[in-house]
Amino acid sequence: MMWYDDGGWGWGAWFIIAMFMVLFWALVIAGIVALVRYLSGAHHDRQSARPLSSDEQGWGSRRAEDLLAERFARGEIEEAEYKRRLALLREHR
C-alpha cells in the first residue's frame, strides 16, 4: 500500500525547512537587536550634543592641562617641553 508519496525529498526536505526556520528567526532577532541599538544610539547622540562648559572648551581647558601633566608624569615629555606647553595653554586661556 502506498499512502504517502514524498516526491523524492525524504529527510532532506525536513533538514532544509529546519535550516530556513533557524535562518529566519536569526534574521528576526538580529533585526530587533539592530533596531534597539539604533534607537538607543540616537538617544545617546542627543544627550552628547550638549554645549561644552568653559572648562571643556578650547586651548585653556583644565582637561588639556591635566593631559599634559599626565604625559609629563609618564615621562613622555621632558620638563622643558612640559613648561613650554603649559605656558602656551595658559597664554591662550
Residue pairs with C-beta under 8 A, 6 or more apart in sequence:
6 13
55 61
55 62
55 63
56 63
58 92
58 93
59 88
59 89
59 92
59 93
60 89
60 90
60 92
60 93
64 89
65 86
65 89
65 90
68 77
68 82
68 85
68 86
68 89
69 82
71 77
71 82
72 79
72 82
77 85
